[in-house]
């Protein structure tokens, strides 16, 4: 299901301000093995979390890169009464580093990434019609976060552009295979182990995902 764009948002075309190509971004923006390539699909007019955004095309510059030491980018906006100004932004990945005294996060094989916080990545300034200005600092792990992070290193004041994804559980896959054998499932027997319990079951009409199950884990 695709969420339609809200009529209360208007995308701003930044094409004339683009100064770099996403494919030629520096090492901190490079893809890694296991990445889905979803970021590469951000082209043209798209809706995410109910809001429309206008991304660059595959031809020519397609991003606005803020370079340290370079003059600030100045974007002219049409006179508009707005409650919010929203940006789709990316920060470069920092090298993996474990803070002193920091415990393991997730499986021991995962590196500790994305935990440094508070560094200023950029400053966004807004100039109002009356001539007044407001500077808004964009701080790492607050209003922005790098792409590759460890568990619990999400941003405090920013949301991922990509909405949450539902993955089929073992029970859902079992029902799906039963459907493929030509049998209709009239009921499901769910037997969670001692470390999980089921708090919601939903059925739907999609043949590839006949049942969605959400579980929560706990320890006794």
C-alpha positions as CSV (number, residue, x, y, z in Angstrom):
1,X,0.0,0.0,0.0
2,X,1.3,3.4,-1.0
3,X,0.5,6.4,1.2
4,X,-0.8,9.3,-0.9
5,X,0.9,12.7,-0.6
6,X,-0.6,15.1,1.8
7,X,-2.0,18.3,0.2
8,X,-0.5,20.3,3.0
9,X,3.1,19.9,1.7
10,X,4.7,21.3,-1.4
11,X,8.0,20.0,-2.7
12,X,10.8,22.5,-3.6
13,X,12.8,21.9,-6.8
14,X,16.5,22.2,-6.0
15,X,17.8,21.1,-9.4
16,X,19.5,24.4,-10.2
17,X,21.4,24.2,-6.8
18,X,22.7,20.7,-7.2
19,X,26.5,20.7,-7.4
20,X,27.5,17.0,-7.1
21,X,26.6,13.5,-8.2
22,X,25.4,11.0,-5.7
23,X,27.4,8.2,-7.5
24,X,30.7,10.1,-7.0
25,X,30.2,10.9,-3.3
26,X,33.2,10.4,-1.0
27,X,34.1,7.3,1.0
28,X,31.9,8.2,3.9
29,X,28.8,7.9,1.6
30,X,29.8,4.7,-0.2
31,X,27.5,1.7,-0.3
32,X,28.4,-1.5,1.6
33,X,27.8,-5.2,1.0
34,X,24.3,-6.0,2.1
35,X,22.8,-2.6,1.3
36,X,19.5,-2.9,-0.6
37,X,20.3,-0.1,-3.1
38,X,17.1,1.7,-1.9
39,X,18.8,5.0,-1.8
40,X,19.7,4.8,-5.5
41,X,15.9,4.5,-6.3
42,X,15.3,8.1,-5.0
43,X,14.7,9.8,-8.3
44,X,12.1,12.3,-9.3
45,X,8.9,13.1,-7.4
46,X,8.3,10.6,-4.6
47,X,6.2,10.4,-1.5
48,X,7.6,9.3,1.8
49,X,5.8,9.2,5.1
50,X,3.0,11.0,3.4
51,X,5.1,13.9,2.2
52,X,6.2,14.7,-1.4
53,X,9.9,15.2,-2.2
54,X,11.5,16.0,-5.5
55,X,14.8,14.2,-6.0
56,X,17.4,14.6,-8.8
57,X,17.5,12.6,-12.0
58,X,20.2,10.2,-13.1
59,X,21.6,12.7,-15.5
60,X,24.0,15.3,-14.2
61,X,24.3,16.6,-10.6
62,X,21.6,15.2,-8.4
63,X,22.5,16.4,-4.8
64,X,23.5,19.6,-3.1
65,X,26.8,18.9,-1.3
66,X,27.8,21.1,1.6
67,X,31.6,21.3,1.5
68,X,33.7,22.4,4.5
69,X,35.3,25.7,3.9
70,X,33.1,26.5,0.9
71,X,30.6,29.4,0.8
72,X,27.2,28.5,2.1
73,X,24.5,27.5,-0.4
74,X,21.7,30.1,-0.6
75,X,18.4,28.8,-1.8
76,X,15.7,31.2,-2.9
77,X,12.2,30.2,-1.8
78,X,8.9,31.7,-3.0
79,X,7.2,33.8,-0.4
80,X,5.2,31.2,1.5
81,X,3.5,31.0,4.9
82,X,4.9,27.6,6.2
83,X,4.7,25.8,9.5
84,X,7.7,23.5,8.7
85,X,10.7,23.3,6.3
86,X,11.8,19.7,5.9
87,X,15.0,18.4,4.4
88,X,16.1,15.0,3.1
89,X,19.7,15.0,4.2
90,X,22.6,12.5,4.6
91,X,25.7,12.7,6.8
92,X,29.0,10.8,6.0
93,X,29.7,7.6,7.9
94,X,32.3,8.0,10.6
95,X,34.9,5.3,11.1
96,X,33.9,2.6,13.6
97,X,35.0,3.6,17.2
98,X,34.1,2.2,20.6
99,X,33.9,4.9,23.3
100,X,35.9,4.2,26.4
101,X,34.0,1.9,28.7
102,X,31.2,1.3,26.1
103,X,29.7,-2.2,26.2
104,X,28.9,-4.4,23.2
105,X,25.9,-3.6,21.1
106,X,24.1,-6.4,19.4
107,X,26.0,-9.4,18.1
108,X,29.6,-9.3,18.9
109,X,30.4,-9.4,15.1
110,X,28.9,-6.0,14.5
111,X,31.1,-2.9,14.7
112,X,30.1,0.0,17.0
113,X,29.1,2.7,14.6
114,X,27.2,6.0,14.7
115,X,27.4,6.6,18.5
116,X,29.3,9.9,18.5
117,X,26.8,12.7,19.0
118,X,26.6,16.5,19.1
119,X,29.1,17.4,16.3
120,X,27.7,20.1,14.1
121,X,27.3,18.8,10.6
122,X,25.8,22.0,9.1
123,X,23.8,25.1,9.9
124,X,20.5,25.9,8.2
125,X,19.5,29.6,8.2
126,X,16.0,30.8,7.5
127,X,15.4,34.5,6.4
128,X,11.9,35.7,7.0
129,X,9.9,38.3,5.0
130,X,10.5,40.9,7.6
131,X,14.3,40.6,7.3
132,X,14.8,38.6,10.5
133,X,16.9,35.4,10.4
134,X,17.2,32.2,12.4
135,X,20.1,29.8,12.4
136,X,19.3,26.2,13.2
137,X,22.3,23.9,13.9
138,X,22.2,20.4,12.5
139,X,23.9,18.2,15.0
140,X,24.9,14.6,14.5
141,X,22.6,12.0,16.1
142,X,20.0,14.8,16.7
143,X,18.7,16.3,13.5
144,X,20.8,14.0,11.3
145,X,22.5,10.6,11.4
146,X,24.8,8.6,9.2
147,X,23.5,5.7,7.0
148,X,25.2,2.8,8.7
149,X,24.7,2.5,12.4
150,X,24.8,0.0,15.2
151,X,21.8,-0.9,17.4
152,X,20.4,2.0,19.5
153,X,22.3,4.6,17.5
154,X,19.3,6.2,15.8
155,X,18.8,9.9,15.7
156,X,16.9,11.6,18.6
157,X,15.2,14.3,16.5
158,X,15.1,13.0,13.0
159,X,13.3,10.1,11.2
160,X,14.6,7.8,8.5
161,X,13.1,8.8,5.2
162,X,12.2,5.1,4.6
163,X,9.2,4.0,6.6
164,X,9.3,0.8,8.7
165,X,9.2,-2.5,6.9
166,X,7.1,-5.5,7.9
167,X,8.9,-8.9,7.6
168,X,7.0,-12.2,7.5
169,X,7.5,-14.4,10.5
170,X,8.0,-18.2,10.4
171,X,4.3,-18.7,10.9
172,X,3.4,-16.4,8.1
173,X,5.8,-18.3,5.8
174,X,4.2,-21.6,6.8
175,X,0.8,-20.4,5.9
176,X,2.1,-19.0,2.6
177,X,3.5,-22.4,1.7
178,X,0.2,-24.1,2.6
179,X,-1.6,-21.7,0.3
180,X,0.8,-22.6,-2.5
181,X,0.0,-26.3,-2.1
182,X,-3.6,-25.4,-2.8
183,X,-4.9,-25.6,0.7
184,X,-6.8,-22.8,2.4
185,X,-5.7,-22.1,6.0
186,X,-8.7,-21.9,8.3
187,X,-6.8,-21.4,11.5
188,X,-3.2,-20.9,12.7
189,X,-1.6,-22.7,15.6
190,X,1.0,-20.4,17.1
191,X,3.5,-21.7,19.7
192,X,6.0,-19.1,20.7
193,X,8.9,-20.1,22.8
194,X,9.5,-19.1,26.4
195,X,11.2,-15.8,25.4
196,X,8.4,-14.3,23.3
197,X,4.7,-13.7,23.3
198,X,2.3,-12.7,20.6
199,X,0.3,-9.5,21.0
200,X,-1.3,-9.0,17.6
201,X,-2.4,-11.1,14.7
202,X,-3.7,-9.6,11.5
203,X,-4.9,-11.4,8.4
204,X,-5.1,-9.8,4.9
205,X,-6.0,-10.8,1.4
206,X,-2.5,-10.7,-0.2
207,X,-1.6,-14.2,-1.4
208,X,2.1,-13.6,-0.7
209,X,1.5,-12.5,2.9
210,X,-1.7,-14.0,4.2
211,X,-0.9,-13.3,7.9
212,X,1.2,-10.8,9.7
213,X,2.4,-11.5,13.2
214,X,4.1,-9.2,15.6
215,X,6.0,-10.6,18.6
216,X,7.7,-9.1,21.6
217,X,10.5,-10.7,23.4
218,X,11.1,-10.9,27.2
219,X,13.2,-12.8,29.6
220,X,12.0,-14.6,32.7
